[in-house]
Amino acid sequence: MRQKSLQDFRDVFALAQPPSIVDRFETDEYFAECFVAGPDPTRLHRLTAVPGKFPVTNAHLTAVPEFASDDLTTALAEGRVYWADYEAMSELDNGKHPQAPKFMYAPMAAFCGPRRGGPLRPFAIQCGQDPAGREIYTPADGYSWKLAKNCVLSAHNTYHEVLTHLGFTHLMSEPVLLAAVRNLAANHPVAVLLKRHFEGTFSINKLAVELLIQPGKAVEYLIGSDLASTYPWLAKHRANRSFRGNYLPTTLAATGTAGSRELPHFPDRDDGLLVWQAISEWVGDFVSACYRGDADVAADHELQAWAAEVASPAGGQVRDFGATPGQIADLQDLAEILTMVIWTAGPQHAAVNFAQKDHMAFLPANPLAGYTPEPTGRGHTETDWLDNLPPLDVAVQQFCVMHFLGSIHHTVLGNYENDFTGTPVATGHRRFQAGLDSIEAEIVARNRRRPMPYEYLRPSLIPNSTNI
C-alpha cells in the first residue's frame, strides 16, 4: 500500500462538508467523548478495583498532567475510575483486505474523572487481554499511545457496528415485531401502539442483509474481523442479550455509570433518562387506559401468545421477555416491556445510528480495523500510526456508508398521527407530546453548556422506529 497522510483522508471530503471532529479527533478529550457521547456510549463500566489482567498503577494515572497530584486508590474509592474491556473481541478472527491483512484487537482502556468534576480523561491502554509481555501505554507515550488508541477504537467500533447497532437494535426489534404481527389482531391496542414503532424495520433489515453484511460488501470491507467468525459471534451475543437487564436505569446501575456526581459528563445517559422516563409515563397512561387491572393483562390471550413467541427458541429467543420469560404478569410488566420496545426501536437506535455521520465518516477519527499487528514496545512514529490506519479506498467506503446512514430521518418520536384521536388514551398522548417538547428545550439548553453538542436524543431528531 502506498504511504498515507492525514491530508489524503481529509481529501475524501473534497466535495462534502467535513465533520467538526476533523480538527480535534487526535486529542484525548475527543477519545474520551466517544465513550459518553459517541456512536457507542454503552461500553463504560465503573472500575472498583484494579483487574489482575489490567494491572494499572498510580504511576500510569499520574503520568497524565491533569492527574499528577491524584491517587489511583483514592480515585477508585471515590468512583471516578472507569474502563472499557473488549475481551469479547478475542473470539473473532482477523479479516483480509485485497491489499493487506487486517487485525482485530482485544484491548482495555482506563479513564478517570478529575477530583473537582468534569469530563473523563483516558490514562491507560493495554492492547490485549494478557498483561504478560505487553505494555500499558499512557498519554506520555506519544505515537505509541496514539497506536494504542487505534487498537481500542478498532475494537470499539467493530463491537458497535455488529452488536450495539445491528444486534441490539435492529435484530432485537425484528422478532418482537414478527411475533406481534403473528399474534396480535390489527385492532389490538398494543398492535395499534407499536405499528408506528415498527414501521420500516423489516424493510431496512432486509436491505442490510442483502447490501451491507454479505461477503465482499461494506461491513466486511470496514470491520477488522472476517465474516466467518463474525456471524456466529453476532448470533451468540444477540441470543444472550438480556431484555430486562438492559432497561436503561437497570443497565446504568449495573455498569456503575448512574452517578452524576462521580461521572458528571455523560450526555447519552442524561438525555436518555429524560426520554426513557417520558416513554415510561406515556406507556403507563396507555396501559392503564386499555386494561382495568392485572387480571385483564394475564387473561389477554393474544398478548400472552405474543410474549411466548418472542421468548421461545423457535421465535425471537429474546431472553427474559417478561418478568417470567414468555409471560406478561401484570400492568407494570406490560408497561416495562412496551417502554423497552419503544426505547430500542426509536431512541436507542437513534443514538447509535445518527452519530455515525458526525463521528465515523472521517476514518482516522474512528477506524474499524487495524492494518498492522498489535503494537509492542515504545517509540513508535507517525508513520507507524498512519500505517495502522486502513487504506484510502476503505476511507471512501466508510465515508459513503456512515454519511448515508446518519443522514436519513423518517418519522418523529411520539407522532401517531390520528391513531389515538377520540380514544381513552388521547389525554395521555397529549401529555407525552408536551413532555417531549419540554425535553427538547432542556437538551438544547444543555448543549449550549457542553464541550460538544449531543444531538442524537433530541426528541425532534428521534424517529419512531428503526427505519434506516
Secondary structure, 3 states (H helix, E strand, C coil): CCCCCHHHHHHHHCCCCCCHHHHCCCCHHHHHHHHHHCCCCCCCEECCCCCCCCCCCHHHHHCCHHHCCCCHHHHHHCCCEEEEECHHHHHCCECEECCEECECCCCEEEEECCCCCCCCEEEEEECCCCCCCCCCECHHHCHHHHHHHHHHHHHHHHHHHHHHHHHHHHHHHHHHHHHHHHHCCCCCHHHHHHHCCCCCHHHHHHHHHHHCCCCCCHHHHHCCECHHHHHHHHHHHHHCCECHHHCHHHHHHHHCCCCCCCCCCCHHHHHHHHHHHHHHHHHHHHHHHHCCCHHHHHHCHHHHHHHHHHHCCCCCCCECCCCECCECCCHHHHHHHHHHHHHHHHHHHHHHHCHHHHHHCCHHHCCCCECCCCCCCCCCCHHHHHHHCCCHHHHHHHHHHHHHHCCCCCCCCCCCCCCCCCCCCHHHHHHHHHHHHHHHHHHHHHHHHCCCCCCCCCHHHCCCCCCC
